Amino acid sequence: MINSEIKVAIASRSFSRNKILRNEVIERYSNVKFNDNGLSLKGELLVDFLQGITHAIIALEKIDSCILSQLPELQVISKYGVGLDMIDMQAMQKYNVKLGWTGGVNRRSVSELVISFAISLLRHVPESNREVLSGTWQQHVGRQLSGRTVGIIGCGHVGQDLVKMLQPFGCSILVNDIKNYHEFYKQYNIKAVEKEELLNKSDIVTLHTPLDNSTRNMLTAERLSLMKHNAILINIARGGLLDEGALKKMLINGGLGGAALDVFLIEPPNDNELLKLPNFIATSHIGGSAEESILAMGMAAISGLNTNV
């Protein structure tokens, strides 16, 4: 049955462009507006777009006290995507706006990309590809993912899915998380360790934590220096978790075997020296951008509009 009382706005540009998700919303709600102009909605533009709206779906739009104070009719904000770092939860509580959110709906998309990055860097795929394109033909001796030690910082939805996907590779797995998933660790023979030990012993280190005051710049230059000189670092979580300048120096000086970043402190990144390094992979925040994942996140966001007010 179509709901005619709720006024819905879709601030997300990518959601608004997706025909399947658009049709799903329209089938459920009669009063819907989309971001059809493809605008980057922030500040007053976002306030104007959400004016008079009771329920909204957002993606990367920043929601804070200033925004919410100007939207007295807004009752529910549903998140398209998994990160909540753009939403001021204290402000949401202050203005009695409910959050519709489902964690981990894109976990398989992210996990698969982690494995593709790891194998690509271990086998020198980026470097070999660039050489072939420039007319150079030489073989690179790499290493297999099988049997390597993988360190996972953050063992929530994505971290646990990655553990499952690594099982056929026979990897030793170290984890670090503020929560103790004891039963899961026991089931998969995982060892929980401090960050320093994980960095020191792992062949591949991959980050899967949210960005907040406790994780911001958690991989400082000092911590990065603990890693093996031929280790691989992967960040598909959030920009700002590591010192990108220190990472670049280590990649140049042989202090690290390779790195892959799908997220950056500043997006799009502007450090061309880092981007052009042969042992570095950069992608444009595509961790959750598989077709299956996009639909799963969109359906979760639509369901989130039903959050009780």
N, C-alpha and C positions, 0 to 999 in steps of 0.2 A: 504493500500500500504506500502511495506517495504521501510524504509528510509536507503539508502546506504551511505549517506554523513556523517552522524553523527557517531562518534566513542564512544561507550558506555562502561563504566566499572562499575561493581557492586562490591563495596568494602565490603558490608555487607555479613557476613558469613551465617546468617540465611536466608536472601533473596536468596542467591546463592543456598541454599539447597532446597528451596521450588519449587517443580516441576511446580505448577500452575503459579507462578510468573515468573519463568524462561521462560516458554513457551510463556507467554504474551509478554515479552520483545523481544524474538526472532521473534515473529510474526510481530513486529513493526519495528525492526532494524536488519540489516544484519551483522553489525560489533559490536559484543558484547563480552566482556570478563567477566568471573565470578571469584569470589574468591573460586575456587574449591579446593584449598589446605587448606582451613579453617584457614588461617593465621590471627592473630591479627595485622591488618595493622596500623602502626603508624610511624611517622618520615620518614626516608629514604625508608623503606619498602613501605609506602603508596605512596611516591613520585614515586618510581619505578613502582608501580602498575598502577598509573594514568598517566604515561608519554605518551604523544601523544594522550591522550584522550580529547574529546571535551565535553562530558556529563558524569556525574558520579552520582551514587546513593550510599549514605553513610548512616550509622546508628549511631554507637557510635564512629566512627573515628573522631579524633580531626583535625579540619581545622583551621589553623592560617596563619599569614603572611609568616612564614618560608616555609610552605608547598606550598602556592599559588604562591610565588615568583619563584618557580622552575617548574611551570606548565603553561607556556605561552599560550598553546593551549586550556586550560580548559575554557569553556564558561558558563556551567550550573552545579550546584550541586543540586541534588534533595534529600530531606530528607526522609528516611524510618523510620517513628516514628514521635513523636510530639515534643520532647524537642529540643531546639536550643542552649543549653548551651555549646555544644562542637564546635560551629561554631563562629568564630570571624567575626561579621558582618561588622566591620570597614575594616577589611582586604578584605572581599568580595567586598566591594565598591571600595576600593583602586585598586584592580586588575580587576575590572569590570566583576566579576563573578556573575551571577544571581542565585537566590535561588528559587528552586521549593519546595513548602511546603504547606500543608493543615493542619490546626489545628483541633483538636478534633475528628479525625477519629476513635480513640480507646476509646471514652468516655464511651460507654455502658459497655465495658469490665472492665474498671476501676471502674465505679460506682457499678457494681454488686459485685466486690471484696470488696469494702468498706462496703457494707451491710453485706456480709458474715463475714467479720472481726468483725463488730460491734456486730452481733448476737452471734458469737462464744465466744467473750470475755464477753458479758453480761451474757451468760448462762454457763460460765466457761468450755466451751468445751475442750480447750487444757489441762487444769488441770485434768478434769475428764478422758479424753482419756489416759493420762499418768498413772493415778492411776489404771485404769482397766488393762492396759498392764502390770503393775507391780504386779498385783494380789490383789489390793485394791478395794473394792466395797463400795462406799458411795455416797450418794446423795448430790448435791450442789444446794442451793437455789439461783437462779439468778434473773435477771430482764428482762422484755420484752423491745424490741426496741419501740414498740407502745407507743406513748405518751411521749417519752423522748424528751429532748431538744438537738438538733444537731447543732453544730457550724461548719460552713464551711468557712475556710480561703482560699480565691481564688474562685470567682464565675464566672469563664469563662466557657469553653465548658464542662469540667467534672463537675464542681460545679453545673452548671445549670441542667445537666442531672441527677445528684444525687438528687437535689431538686425534680424533677419530679418523680423519683423512690420512694422517701420517702412519697409521698402523701397518699398512702393507709395505712401507719402506723400512721397517725395523729400526726406526730412530730411537735413540735415548732422549727422553723428554724431561726438561727441567722447567718448572713454572714458578712465577712469583705473582702473588695477588694478596690484596689486603683481606680477602675472604679465604676461609679454609674449606675447600670443597673436598673434604676428607674421603668420602665414599667414592667420588669420581677419581681421585688420585689413586686410590687403592685398586679400583677396577682396571685402570689402564697402566698400572705400575709406574706412576709419575712421582718424581721427587720435587717437593716444594722447598725452595731455597731463597736466601736473600739475593737482592739484585746483583750485588758484587760477585757472588759465587756464580750466578747464572751467566753474567757477562764474561767472566774469566774462563768458564769451561765450555761454552757453547760454540758450535761451528756456524750456526745461524741463530740470530736473535730477531724476534718479531714482536712488535708492539700492538697491544689490543686493549688499551685503557681509554677512558674518557679524558677530556682535557678539563682540569679544574686546578685549584690552587695547590692540591697535593701532588699533581702529576706534571704541572708546567715545568718544562726544561729539566725533567727528571734525569735525562741522560746528558749530564754536563760533560765538559771536556775531560774532566778527571775520571768520570765513570766510563766514558768511551775508551779511554786509554787502557782500561782493564781488558778489553777484548783481544782475542787472538789476532795476529797480524794478517791472517788469511781468512778471517771470519766475514760473514755476510750480515748486514743489518737491513731490516725491512720495516717500514712504517706505513701502514695502510689505515691507521686509526685517526689521528688528528695532528695537524701541524702544531708546533709549539711544544711537543713532547721532548725534543732533543735540540742540542746546539748544532745548527746546520753549518756554521762557520768552522767549528772544530771537526765536524764530520768531513768537510771538504779537505781540510789540511791532512787528515789521516788518509784519505783516499789518494791524495797526491803524493804523500810521502811514504806510502807503503805500510802505513799503520793499520790498514784495514783492506780486506780483499775486495769488497764491493758493497754497494748499497742500492736499495730501491725505495724511492719515496713516491707515494701516491698522493700525499698531503704535505703542505708546506705552511710555514709561518705566514708568508704572504702568498696569496694565490691570485693570479698566476705568478710563479716564481720569477725573479729577475736576476738571479745570479748565474749568468751565462757560463762562467768558468766552471761552476759545479755541474751545470746541465750538460756540458760538452765532454765531461770526463768519460773515458772508455769503460771504466768499471762502475758506471752509475746508470741506473734506470730511473727516468722520471715519467710519471703518467698524470693525467689531469683529473684526479679525484674520482677514479672510475671503480673503486672498490665494490660499490653496491650497484653498479650500472650494467648488470646483466638483465636481459629481458624478463627472466623469471623473477629476479629480485625486485625489479621496478614494480611489477604487478603485485607482488606480495606486500611490498611497502605501501603501495597505493590502496590496496584492499584493507590493510590494517588501519590506515589513516581514515578511510571511510567508516570503518567499524568504530573508530575512536570518536566519531561525532556523536555516538550514542552514549558517551560517558555520562553518568548520572550527575545532574546539577543539584 
